[in-house]
Amino acid sequence: MVAYALTADHTSVPVFVEKVFEDLPRTDQRRWAEVYLRGLLTTPGKKSVRRLAAAASSAPAVSQSLHQFVNASPWDWSPVRAELTRWVEQEMAPQAWVVGQAVLRKRGEHSCGVHRRFLASTGRSVTCQIGVGMFLSSDDQAVPVDWRLLLPGSWAKDPERRARTRIPTGVGPRSVEQHALDLVDTLTDTSLNAPLPVVADLEALGGTSATALVHGLALRGHDFAVVVPDSLKVAAGRHLRVQRSPGNDGQGLMIAARRLFDFEAGALTQVETVAPRDGRGRPTTVMSAFVRLPAAEQGGERIHRTYQLLAVRPHDARQPLRLWLTSLTQARTETILALTRTLAHAGDSVKEMSDDFGLQDFEGRSYPGWHHHMTMVSAAHAYSRFHGQAIPTGGGERLLVAA
């Protein structure tokens, strides 16, 4: 558990709020944004609105105002997240755009988007909300800057539930891969930097079509490295090239991706041992092959693109072989491996947000309230990553001094 002590200088919370929340139209909204953010940073334990308010003042009106700010106030979270993105880009040097997931467990069935879901990571079904997030990731950390709330079909078809939780008219059911592509489009428009490779594990996110995600990124001209299932259908060949063929699709024989590495297919695959970048640890064995997927449509033409399929052998022999598909066919293998490692950073950030910044503590039920909550938690997490200094305290907790 972490709490924060705040000091005042050019990186103080007021300066951060003035920058990131500058598009909030009313002065009182920006004031309550600062109070809420301070509460997330300084309140140990559960981050309920009541406890956040108590950390700021004993006046009863503070709790009511904070509840109004996060649950009912009509502020737009999109420009706030855009400013947060640009602020984070100035604080770090991202290497990848990582699509991650936050599972917010719930007891009741009335919160927006709540549903029963099987989690492969735990092997159990839980009642939860699912947030699909976009993280800016470097080689040692990831910071979330944007979110989408997964709405199962039952939430799309029930007008009473939609009205009760204030789901906007234009918001309907979307797959995980559609949310991922939407996050990519938004970040492309928002970022001050050139687009970075997208890293994702769609199966872990609950997606069903890695092919749809790959085609969507390819049609956008966006590089990627994504985990793909063993059953993904591919055509393999050492000398594949990008082709446009309005008639014959030219796919050739399609086989399951995993089978490429079950054979001693020397003509199609190669094996490489990659030493750790820092010289420490064990080398990684990587098998690879050039492949194509079933053709995508673009402007009435069938587009055939060549990708590289990599099978990364885990150091722990009990773990399964993991398959990655990348558009970076000319990149060095160690560069691709560095991208694959950024995926774990997103999971680390979600755990930290749950442990220290109240990710799991949202008590509201509405669609806008959920997005306001995720925006505030992401802002607190980002601020702490770049302007917090840990010092030990008693009681098994850490106190961080945030500039």
Stockholm file with secondary structure:
# STOCKHOLM 1.0

chainA/1-403         MVAYALTADHTSVPVFVEKVFEDLPRTDQRRWAEVYLRGLLTTPGKKSVRRLAAAASSAPAVSQSLHQFVNASPWDWSPVRAELTRWVEQEMAPQAWVVGQAVLRKRGEHSCGVHRRFLASTGRSVTCQIGVGMFLSSDDQAVPVDWRLLLPGSWAKDPERRARTRIPTGVGPRSVEQHALDLVDTLTDTSLNAPLPVVADLEALGGTSATALVHGLALRGHDFAVVVPDSLKVAAGRHLRVQRSPGNDGQGLMIAARRLFDFEAGALTQVETVAPRDGRGRPTTVMSAFVRLPAAEQGGERIHRTYQLLAVRPHDARQPLRLWLTSLTQARTETILALTRTLAHAGDSVKEMSDDFGLQDFEGRSYPGWHHHMTMVSAAHAYSRFHGQAIPTGGGERLLVAA
#=GR chainA/1-403 SS CEEEEECCSTTSHHHHHHHHTTTCSSHHHHHHHHHHHHHHHHCCSCCCHHHHHHHHCSCHHHHHHHHIIIIICCCCHHHHHHHHHHHHHHHSCCCEEEEEEEEEECSSSCSTTCEEEEETTTTEEEEEEEEEEEEEECSSCEEEEEEEECCCHHHHHCHHHHHHTTCCTTCCCCCHHHHHHHHHHHHHHHCSSCCCCEEEETTTTTCSCHHHHHHHHHHTTCCEEEEECTTCEEEECTTCCCEECSSCCCCCCCEEGGGGGTSCCTTTEEEEEECCTTSCSCCEEEEEEEEECSCEEETTEEEECCEEEEEEECSSTTSCCEEEEESCTTSCHHHHHHHHHHHHHHHHHHHHHHHHSCGGGCCCCSHHHHHHHHHHHHHHHHHHHHHEEEEECSTTCEEEEEC
#=GC SS_cons         CEEEEECCSTTSHHHHHHHHTTTCSSHHHHHHHHHHHHHHHHCCSCCCHHHHHHHHCSCHHHHHHHHIIIIICCCCHHHHHHHHHHHHHHHSCCCEEEEEEEEEECSSSCSTTCEEEEETTTTEEEEEEEEEEEEEECSSCEEEEEEEECCCHHHHHCHHHHHHTTCCTTCCCCCHHHHHHHHHHHHHHHCSSCCCCEEEETTTTTCSCHHHHHHHHHHTTCCEEEEECTTCEEEECTTCCCEECSSCCCCCCCEEGGGGGTSCCTTTEEEEEECCTTSCSCCEEEEEEEEECSCEEETTEEEECCEEEEEEECSSTTSCCEEEEESCTTSCHHHHHHHHHHHHHHHHHHHHHHHHSCGGGCCCCSHHHHHHHHHHHHHHHHHHHHHEEEEECSTTCEEEEEC
//
